[in-house]
């Protein structure tokens, strides 16, 4: 998922998406441990998506506080 898609969501939707990605990351880890992993490249994709999501969440938290400081 692209950062622009994350930016169009509100905080609650972002939190749900983060939980979904973490669950997917966990499932991939379990598949790898049991030797059933079909797509090893998924690890990197999920990890990068989590990083993008956390970046957007941080941006959204900072934006309201910056507008108060400017006044």
ABEGO torsion letter per residue (X at the ends): XBAAAAAABBAAAAAAAAAAAAAAAAAAAAAAAAGABABAAAAAAAAAAAAAAAAAAAAAAAAAAAAAAAX
